[in-house]
Amino acid sequence: MTTDEESFRRWAGERQLALLRSAVLLTGDRHRAEDLVQEALAKVALRWRRLRDGNPEAYARQVIVRDNISWWRKRRHEMVTDRSPQVAVPDPSSASDRRMLLDAALASLTPRQRAVVVLRYYDDLTARATADVLGVSVGTIKSQTHLALARLREAAPELAELLGEEIEQ
């Protein structure tokens, strides 16, 4: 095995789980998340010599986010109805219900807004780093964050109480 292969395998082994956790939050679907991570790792492997001394994780995240948005655009189907669906409200005191509430709230976001929220608040990236991953300006990240948080407050006001001030601002 070459040094490049060894260094890639070591890096991929260390970062795969973190990338998968982000992808699951991004997609809401573990199987699709696994596919996205595998595709991202394959693309990083092909470019490893160029990426290894830089930030291969940022490139992998960029691939995951962009591939997810592309997947969503190809498969989205809108259904117009004259009534709202009846949804049971989860109990925010239960951990599993809190997770369901968070998943439902994230699902109410557009793919770009969801990507911004996951990268900024789950992966704890700066606005600049998030902009680099998504290939947009910092101003776009700030406006998408503002819109996403407003939509989250509307979709799940219970989250504001659970998450405290972070979602309030």
Beta strands, then each sheet from edge to edge (+ up, - down):
end
